[in-house]
């Protein structure tokens, strides 16, 4: 087997493995869960503000 082909296959497999490890670390992170919670709170706040227009003064 050609050493260049072996090197390319090894490089592709190692990159895939590295991406799976990084993805798993990000998904299991506490910071990611906190950011999801914060985003949902922002969405609820935006919805509440849009429903109650008298709260926001556009001149400010």
MOPAC internal coordinates of N, CA, C and O (Angstrom, degrees):
PM7 1SCF
backbone

  N    0.0000 0     0.00 0     0.00 0    0    0    0
  C    1.4536 1     0.00 0     0.00 0    1    0    0
  C    1.5300 1   108.80 1     0.00 0    2    1    0
  O    1.2310 1   121.40 1   -38.94 1    3    2    1
  N    1.2752 1   114.92 1   141.06 1    3    2    1
  C    1.4582 1   121.39 1  -177.35 1    5    3    2
  C    1.5301 1   110.47 1   -68.27 1    6    5    3
  O    1.2310 1   119.00 1   -47.15 1    7    6    5
  N    1.3327 1   119.52 1   132.85 1    7    6    5
  C    1.4672 1   121.35 1  -178.54 1    9    7    6
  C    1.5292 1   112.94 1   -64.19 1   10    9    7
  O    1.2310 1   119.84 1   149.33 1   11   10    9
  N    1.3267 1   117.90 1   -30.67 1   11   10    9
  C    1.4659 1   119.97 1   178.85 1   13   11   10
  C    1.5262 1   110.26 1   -67.90 1   14   13   11
  O    1.2310 1   120.07 1   138.12 1   15   14   13
  N    1.3264 1   117.47 1   -41.88 1   15   14   13
  C    1.4616 1   121.78 1   178.12 1   17   15   14
  C    1.5212 1   110.36 1   -64.42 1   18   17   15
  O    1.2310 1   120.51 1   138.69 1   19   18   17
  N    1.3305 1   116.63 1   -41.31 1   19   18   17
  C    1.4629 1   120.72 1   177.28 1   21   19   18
  C    1.5212 1   110.60 1   -62.00 1   22   21   19
  O    1.2310 1   120.07 1   138.82 1   23   22   21
  N    1.3223 1   117.48 1   -41.18 1   23   22   21
  C    1.4649 1   121.99 1   178.72 1   25   23   22
  C    1.5196 1   112.17 1   -64.14 1   26   25   23
  O    1.2310 1   120.62 1   138.71 1   27   26   25
  N    1.3276 1   116.43 1   -41.29 1   27   26   25
  C    1.4662 1   120.49 1   179.45 1   29   27   26
  C    1.5288 1   110.76 1   -65.72 1   30   29   27
  O    1.2310 1   120.54 1   135.97 1   31   30   29
  N    1.3326 1   116.58 1   -44.03 1   31   30   29
  C    1.4691 1   120.27 1   178.45 1   33   31   30
  C    1.5216 1   110.36 1   -62.18 1   34   33   31
  O    1.2310 1   120.12 1   136.20 1   35   34   33
  N    1.3216 1   117.39 1   -43.80 1   35   34   33
  C    1.4653 1   121.60 1   178.70 1   37   35   34
  C    1.5323 1   110.86 1   -62.17 1   38   37   35
  O    1.2310 1   120.23 1   139.17 1   39   38   37
  N    1.3276 1   117.16 1   -40.83 1   39   38   37
  C    1.4616 1   121.86 1   179.67 1   41   39   38
  C    1.5318 1   111.09 1   -64.12 1   42   41   39
  O    1.2310 1   120.19 1   136.28 1   43   42   41
  N    1.3216 1   117.24 1   -43.72 1   43   42   41
  C    1.4644 1   121.05 1   179.90 1   45   43   42
  C    1.5195 1   110.78 1   -64.51 1   46   45   43
  O    1.2310 1   120.07 1   135.40 1   47   46   45
  N    1.3152 1   117.48 1   -44.60 1   47   46   45
  C    1.4644 1   120.93 1  -179.97 1   49   47   46
  C    1.5229 1   110.93 1   -65.00 1   50   49   47
  O    1.2310 1   119.95 1   139.20 1   51   50   49
  N    1.3109 1   117.70 1   -40.80 1   51   50   49
  C    1.4670 1   120.14 1   179.99 1   53   51   50
  C    1.5256 1   111.29 1   -67.78 1   54   53   51
  O    1.2310 1   119.75 1   142.92 1   55   54   53
  N    1.3314 1   118.07 1   -37.08 1   55   54   53
  C    1.4639 1   120.86 1   177.52 1   57   55   54
  C    1.5240 1   110.92 1   -66.35 1   58   57   55
  O    1.2310 1   120.05 1   139.22 1   59   58   57
  N    1.3319 1   117.51 1   -40.78 1   59   58   57
  C    1.4671 1   120.57 1   177.29 1   61   59   58
  C    1.5251 1   111.09 1   -63.30 1   62   61   59
  O    1.2310 1   120.73 1   136.06 1   63   62   61
  N    1.3166 1   116.21 1   -43.94 1   63   62   61
  C    1.4616 1   120.63 1   179.01 1   65   63   62
  C    1.5302 1   110.90 1   -62.94 1   66   65   63
  O    1.2310 1   120.24 1   137.24 1   67   66   65
  N    1.3039 1   117.14 1   -42.76 1   67   66   65
  C    1.4638 1   121.42 1   178.61 1   69   67   66
  C    1.5263 1   111.15 1   -63.40 1   70   69   67
  O    1.2310 1   120.15 1   139.16 1   71   70   69
  N    1.3261 1   117.32 1   -40.84 1   71   70   69
  C    1.4650 1   119.59 1   179.23 1   73   71   70
  C    1.5231 1   111.33 1   -66.45 1   74   73   71
  O    1.2310 1   119.44 1   142.72 1   75   74   73
  N    1.3281 1   118.67 1   -37.28 1   75   74   73
  C    1.4625 1   120.81 1   176.86 1   77   75   74
  C    1.5242 1   111.40 1   -65.46 1   78   77   75
  O    1.2310 1   120.14 1   140.20 1   79   78   77
  N    1.3105 1   117.34 1   -39.80 1   79   78   77
  C    1.4655 1   121.06 1   179.38 1   81   79   78
  C    1.5254 1   110.45 1   -65.81 1   82   81   79
  O    1.2310 1   120.37 1   135.11 1   83   82   81
  N    1.3184 1   116.89 1   -44.89 1   83   82   81
  C    1.4679 1   120.24 1   179.61 1   85   83   82
  C    1.5159 1   110.84 1   -65.40 1   86   85   83
  O    1.2310 1   119.95 1   137.16 1   87   86   85
  N    1.3214 1   117.70 1   -42.84 1   87   86   85
  C    1.4632 1   121.62 1   179.10 1   89   87   86
  C    1.5328 1   110.50 1   -61.16 1   90   89   87
  O    1.2310 1   120.15 1   137.69 1   91   90   89
  N    1.3067 1   117.32 1   -42.31 1   91   90   89
  C    1.4604 1   121.02 1   178.49 1   93   91   90
  C    1.5169 1   112.28 1   -64.55 1   94   93   91
  O    1.2310 1   120.33 1   141.10 1   95   94   93
  N    1.3253 1   116.97 1   -38.90 1   95   94   93
  C    1.4640 1   120.51 1   179.02 1   97   95   94
  C    1.5220 1   111.06 1   -66.85 1   98   97   95
  O    1.2310 1   120.23 1   140.81 1   99   98   97
  N    1.3135 1   117.16 1   -39.19 1   99   98   97
  C    1.4642 1   120.53 1   179.22 1  101   99   98
  C    1.5198 1   110.71 1   -69.07 1  102  101   99
  O    1.2310 1   120.15 1   137.34 1  103  102  101
  N    1.3199 1   117.32 1   -42.66 1  103  102  101
  C    1.4610 1   120.89 1  -178.36 1  105  103  102
  C    1.5252 1   112.25 1   -66.18 1  106  105  103
  O    1.2310 1   119.77 1   148.19 1  107  106  105
  N    1.3194 1   118.04 1   -31.81 1  107  106  105
  C    1.4631 1   120.38 1  -177.58 1  109  107  106
  C    1.5281 1   112.53 1   -92.04 1  110  109  107
  O    1.2310 1   120.17 1  -177.28 1  111  110  109
  N    1.3178 1   117.28 1     2.72 1  111  110  109
  C    1.4532 1   121.39 1  -176.51 1  113  111  110
  C    1.5296 1   111.45 1   -73.64 1  114  113  111
  O    1.2310 1   120.53 1   -36.91 1  115  114  113
  N    1.3325 1   116.59 1   143.09 1  115  114  113
  C    1.4573 1   121.33 1   176.07 1  117  115  114
  C    1.5226 1   110.67 1   -68.44 1  118  117  115
  O    1.2310 1   120.58 1   147.16 1  119  118  117
  N    1.3172 1   116.49 1   -32.84 1  119  118  117
  C    1.4575 1   121.00 1  -179.14 1  121  119  118
  C    1.5249 1   110.80 1   -63.35 1  122  121  119
  O    1.2310 1   120.27 1   141.78 1  123  122  121
  N    1.3226 1   117.08 1   -38.22 1  123  122  121
  C    1.4580 1   120.73 1   178.60 1  125  123  122
  C    1.5171 1   110.82 1   -63.38 1  126  125  123
  O    1.2310 1   120.44 1   137.45 1  127  126  125
  N    1.3214 1   116.76 1   -42.55 1  127  126  125
  C    1.4696 1   120.35 1   179.11 1  129  127  126
  C    1.5227 1   110.95 1   -66.34 1  130  129  127
  O    1.2310 1   120.15 1   142.68 1  131  130  129
  N    1.3298 1   117.32 1   -37.32 1  131  130  129
  C    1.4601 1   120.59 1   177.86 1  133  131  130
  C    1.5255 1   110.61 1   -67.16 1  134  133  131
  O    1.2310 1   120.14 1   141.99 1  135  134  133
  N    1.3216 1   117.33 1   -38.01 1  135  134  133
  C    1.4591 1   120.49 1   178.07 1  137  135  134
  C    1.5280 1   111.21 1   -66.25 1  138  137  135
  O    1.2310 1   119.97 1   141.99 1  139  138  137
  N    1.3250 1   117.67 1   -38.01 1  139  138  137
  C    1.4622 1   120.83 1   176.95 1  141  139  138
  C    1.5263 1   110.46 1   -63.04 1  142  141  139
  O    1.2310 1   120.42 1   137.97 1  143  142  141
  N    1.3330 1   116.80 1   -42.03 1  143  142  141
  C    1.4566 1   121.30 1   178.10 1  145  143  142
  C    1.5249 1   110.58 1   -63.87 1  146  145  143
  O    1.2310 1   120.39 1   135.68 1  147  146  145
  N    1.3121 1   116.86 1   -44.32 1  147  146  145
  C    1.4575 1   121.60 1   179.21 1  149  147  146
  C    1.5267 1   111.17 1   -62.57 1  150  149  147
  O    1.2310 1   119.99 1   138.01 1  151  150  149
  N    1.3234 1   117.62 1   -41.99 1  151  150  149
  C    1.4637 1   120.81 1   178.34 1  153  151  150
  C    1.5154 1   111.44 1   -63.10 1  154  153  151
  O    1.2310 1   119.95 1   138.77 1  155  154  153
  N    1.3211 1   117.71 1   -41.23 1  155  154  153
  C    1.4660 1   119.51 1   179.15 1  157  155  154
  C    1.5293 1   110.79 1   -66.67 1  158  157  155
  O    1.2310 1   119.67 1   143.73 1  159  158  157
  N    1.3329 1   118.23 1   -36.27 1  159  158  157
  C    1.4565 1   120.83 1   176.64 1  161  159  158
  C    1.5266 1   111.12 1   -66.19 1  162  161  159
  O    1.2310 1   119.94 1   140.47 1  163  162  161
  N    1.3308 1   117.72 1   -39.53 1  163  162  161
  C    1.4587 1   120.96 1   175.96 1  165  163  162
  C    1.5217 1   111.28 1   -61.99 1  166  165  163
  O    1.2310 1   120.43 1   138.53 1  167  166  165
  N    1.3342 1   116.78 1   -41.47 1  167  166  165
  C    1.4569 1   119.97 1   179.42 1  169  167  166
  C    1.5241 1   111.19 1   -64.15 1  170  169  167
  O    1.2310 1   120.18 1   138.29 1  171  170  169
  N    1.3336 1   117.26 1   -41.71 1  171  170  169
  C    1.4629 1   119.82 1   178.02 1  173  171  170
  C    1.5258 1   110.75 1   -64.98 1  174  173  171
  O    1.2310 1   120.18 1   140.97 1  175  174  173
  N    1.3296 1   117.27 1   -39.03 1  175  174  173
  C    1.4557 1   121.33 1   179.03 1  177  175  174
  C    1.5297 1   111.21 1   -65.82 1  178  177  175
  O    1.2310 1   120.20 1   137.05 1  179  178  177
  N    1.3079 1   117.23 1   -42.95 1  179  178  177
  C    1.4683 1   120.29 1   177.71 1  181  179  178
  C    1.5235 1   111.01 1   -62.33 1  182  181  179
  O    1.2310 1   120.64 1   139.33 1  183  182  181
  N    1.3197 1   116.38 1   -40.67 1  183  182  181
  C    1.4576 1   120.30 1   178.90 1  185  183  182
  C    1.5246 1   110.23 1   -64.02 1  186  185  183
  O    1.2310 1   120.22 1   136.93 1  187  186  185
  N    1.3195 1   117.18 1   -43.07 1  187  186  185
  C    1.4589 1   121.56 1   179.89 1  189  187  186
  C    1.5272 1   110.75 1   -64.93 1  190  189  187
  O    1.2310 1   120.13 1   139.23 1  191  190  189
  N    1.3142 1   117.35 1   -40.77 1  191  190  189
  C    1.4660 1   120.90 1   178.88 1  193  191  190
  C    1.5181 1   110.56 1   -66.29 1  194  193  191
  O    1.2310 1   120.01 1   138.98 1  195  194  193
  N    1.3184 1   117.59 1   -41.02 1  195  194  193
  C    1.4672 1   119.65 1  -179.66 1  197  195  194
  C    1.5199 1   111.58 1   -67.83 1  198  197  195
  O    1.2310 1   119.59 1   150.03 1  199  198  197
  N    1.3291 1   118.38 1   -29.97 1  199  198  197
  C    1.4587 1   121.41 1   177.89 1  201  199  198
  C    1.5305 1   111.34 1   -75.90 1  202  201  199
  O    1.2310 1   119.85 1   148.53 1  203  202  201
  N    1.3248 1   117.89 1   -31.47 1  203  202  201
  C    1.4605 1   122.45 1  -178.11 1  205  203  202
  C    1.5264 1   108.99 1  -111.79 1  206  205  203
  O    1.2310 1   120.64 1  -100.04 1  207  206  205
  N    1.3095 1   116.38 1    79.96 1  207  206  205
  C    1.4631 1   121.46 1  -175.63 1  209  207  206
  C    1.5289 1   112.64 1   -65.29 1  210  209  207
  O    1.2310 1   120.18 1   153.63 1  211  210  209
  N    1.3234 1   117.26 1   -26.37 1  211  210  209
  C    1.4606 1   119.49 1  -176.48 1  213  211  210
  C    1.5355 1   112.51 1   -70.81 1  214  213  211
  O    1.2310 1   119.38 1   167.43 1  215  214  213
  N    1.3159 1   118.78 1   -12.57 1  215  214  213
  C    1.4490 1   121.68 1   179.01 1  217  215  214
  C    1.5201 1   110.69 1   -72.79 1  218  217  215
  O    1.2310 1   120.95 1   141.91 1  219  218  217
  N    1.3182 1   115.80 1   -38.09 1  219  218  217
  C    1.4567 1   121.19 1  -173.82 1  221  219  218
  C    1.5232 1   109.59 1   -96.38 1  222  221  219
  O    1.2310 1   120.67 1   -52.60 1  223  222  221
  N    1.3315 1   116.33 1   127.40 1  223  222  221
  C    1.4510 1   122.50 1   174.68 1  225  223  222
  C    1.5234 1   107.93 1   -99.60 1  226  225  223
  O    1.2310 1   119.50 1   -62.90 1  227  226  225
  N    1.3208 1   118.57 1   117.10 1  227  226  225
  C    1.4645 1   121.90 1  -173.78 1  229  227  226
  C    1.5165 1   112.47 1   -71.43 1  230  229  227
  O    1.2310 1   119.51 1   164.27 1  231  230  229
  N    1.3202 1   118.54 1   -15.73 1  231  230  229
  C    1.4520 1   120.68 1  -179.27 1  233  231  230
  C    1.5205 1   112.12 1   -75.69 1  234  233  231
  O    1.2310 1   119.49 1   163.15 1  235  234  233
  N    1.2893 1   118.58 1   -16.85 1  235  234  233
  C    1.4721 1   121.35 1  -175.52 1  237  235  234
  C    1.4934 1   111.19 1   -76.23 1  238  237  235
  O    1.2310 1   120.10 1   180.00 1  239  238  237

